[in-house]
């Protein structure tokens, strides 16, 4: 059984969800568009579940180098315990009009 599960979320990008997710895993965000909806999603995640700060990308450190990335995407590596949050996280993403990809299910969200 997997110890953690990866989920990526973004507003708009060039390419299919699987391709974008793969690029994110490589640290390539050039296909993504900055959106205030992604920023809002990120802030709501951290407000509701402060413990996801440790499993959320881009990290504060990453943002020092690429501040725009905070509005491009959110990548979560959820522990088994944190998977309980997933239904609400997916609902939050939907309310913000985000799309995404599940690395575990290997399918678009």
C-alpha positions in Angstrom: 0.0 0.0 0.0 1.2 3.5 -0.8 2.5 5.5 2.0 1.5 8.8 0.4 -0.6 9.9 -2.6 0.1 12.8 -5.0 -2.5 15.1 -6.3 -1.9 18.2 -8.5 -4.3 21.1 -9.0 -4.2 24.1 -11.4 -6.6 26.4 -13.3 -5.4 26.3 -16.9 -2.5 25.0 -18.8 -1.2 23.7 -22.1 -1.4 20.0 -22.6 -3.4 17.2 -21.0 -3.7 16.7 -17.3 -1.3 13.7 -17.2 1.3 15.7 -19.2 1.0 18.8 -16.9 1.2 16.6 -13.8 4.3 14.9 -15.1 5.9 18.3 -15.8 5.0 19.5 -12.3 6.8 16.4 -10.9 9.9 17.6 -12.8 9.5 21.1 -11.5 8.4 22.5 -14.9 5.5 25.0 -14.5 6.0 26.8 -17.9 2.7 25.3 -19.3 0.6 26.8 -16.5 -1.2 30.1 -16.2 -1.2 32.2 -13.0 -4.7 32.4 -11.5 -6.1 34.0 -8.3 -8.3 30.9 -7.9 -5.2 28.8 -7.3 -3.9 31.3 -4.7 -7.3 31.2 -3.0 -7.4 27.4 -3.0 -3.9 27.3 -1.5 -4.8 29.8 1.2 -8.0 27.9 2.1 -6.1 24.6 2.2 -3.6 26.0 4.7 -6.3 27.7 6.8 -8.4 24.5 7.1 -5.6 22.0 7.4 -2.4 23.7 8.6 -0.6 20.3 8.7 -0.7 20.1 4.8 1.9 22.9 4.8 4.6 20.1 5.1 3.2 18.2 2.1 2.3 21.2 -0.2 4.2 22.4 -3.2 5.3 24.9 -4.1 6.9 25.3 -0.6 7.7 28.6 0.9 11.3 28.0 -0.1 10.3 27.3 -3.7 8.3 30.5 -3.8 11.3 32.6 -2.8 12.8 31.6 -6.2 9.5 31.5 -8.2 6.9 33.7 -6.5 4.5 33.3 -9.4 4.2 29.6 -8.9 1.9 30.1 -5.9 -0.8 31.2 -8.4 0.0 28.4 -10.9 -0.4 25.1 -9.1 -0.8 23.2 -5.9 0.8 19.8 -5.5 -0.1 17.8 -2.5 1.6 14.6 -1.2 -1.0 13.4 1.3 -0.2 10.8 3.9 -2.6 8.0 4.6 -4.0 9.9 7.5 -4.4 13.1 5.4 -6.4 11.2 2.8 -9.4 11.8 5.0 -9.3 15.4 3.8 -9.5 14.4 0.2 -13.3 14.7 -0.4 -13.3 18.2 1.0 -10.1 19.1 -0.9 -11.7 18.0 -4.1 -14.8 20.0 -3.3 -12.7 23.0 -2.6 -10.8 22.6 -5.9 -14.1 22.3 -7.8 -15.5 25.4 -6.1 -12.4 27.4 -7.2 -12.8 26.0 -10.8 -9.5 24.0 -10.7 -8.7 20.9 -12.5 -6.1 18.4 -11.6 -4.6 14.9 -11.7 -4.3 12.0 -9.2 -0.9 10.4 -9.4 -2.3 7.4 -7.5 -5.3 6.7 -9.7 -3.3 7.9 -12.7 -6.3 9.9 -13.9 -7.7 13.4 -14.1 -9.5 14.8 -11.1 
